C-alpha cells in the first residue's frame, strides 16, 4: 500500500495542483517543511522541484533545469492556457456578475449551480453570455437549453481542475488553487501584452514563476 509521501509524489508528477480544496491531507503534508525535504530528492531525480503560487497556498511540480525538450513542453502548456483565456475570463466575469460579488472568484469560493441557474434564467443578458461561453471550443456545448449549457461548462471546468465537486450528490462546486495559478498567468500576460504569444511563453518560462 502506498504511503502518504508516495501518494503526494504521484499527484505532483501527474501535474496536479494541490490545495486545501482539492486534497486537504496532501496540502497539509506539503505545508510541513520536513515532508517537503523528504520529497525533494525524489523529485530531483526526475528533474523536478516543488513550486507554489505567489501566496504559497497552492503546490505543483516544476522543472528544475530546462533543456530543449522541457522548454517545448512548457511553451505548449502556456500557449494552451493563453488560447483558452477568453472563455475562462468571460466565465469568471459572468460568475462574478451573477453572484453580485465585488471580488473575483477565489480559492475555496462556493458556487451553487441551482442558484446561479435561477439568476441567469431571470437575466436575458446573462443567458446570452452563457450561451456564447458554452459554444467556445474549450466547453464545446451543443445544448440549446440553459441547463445543459451551464452543466457542460461546470463539468469541463471540473475536468480541467479549476473547480472541485466535494459531494457528488450536491450541485455545489468549489474553486480550486488552479484558479489562483490562472490569475497569475492573466497578470503576467497583462504585463507583457506588447509581446507576441511565443515571446510571452519564453518570458514566462525564463522567469520561472508561472510554470
Secondary structure, DSSP 8 states (H G I E B T S, - for coil): ---HHHHHHHHHHTT--B-TTT-HHHHHHHTSHHHHHHHHHHHHHTTEEEEE-TTS--EEEEESS--HHHHHHHHHHHHHHHHTHHHHHHHHHHHHHHTT-SS---TT-EEEHHHHHHHHHT-HHHHHHHHHHHHSTTT----SSHHHHHHHHHHHHHHTTSEE-S-TTS-EEEE-HHHHHHHHHHHHHHHTTTS-HHHHHHHHHHHTS--
